[in-house]
C-alpha cells in the first residue's frame, strides 16, 4: 500500500467502515510509515478536539502574530 492509497482510505479507517482485509493492509502500512502514522494520529486528535468543543486560549503575543499573518495573507489575496 502506498501513502496515497492510505490517505484515500483515511476517512473510512477513522469511521471504522473498512473491511478486515483493508484494515490489515492499512495497519501493515502504518507499521512502516511514520508519516502516515502521524497523519492518522493528528487527524484523530483534530476530530477529538473539534467534537469536544474545547476552546484554547492563545497567549496574546501568539494571537497578535497569527492575526497579523492572516491579515497580511489576505491583503496579498487569499
Order of alpha helices (4+ residues) and beta strands (2+ residues): alpha-alpha-alpha-alpha
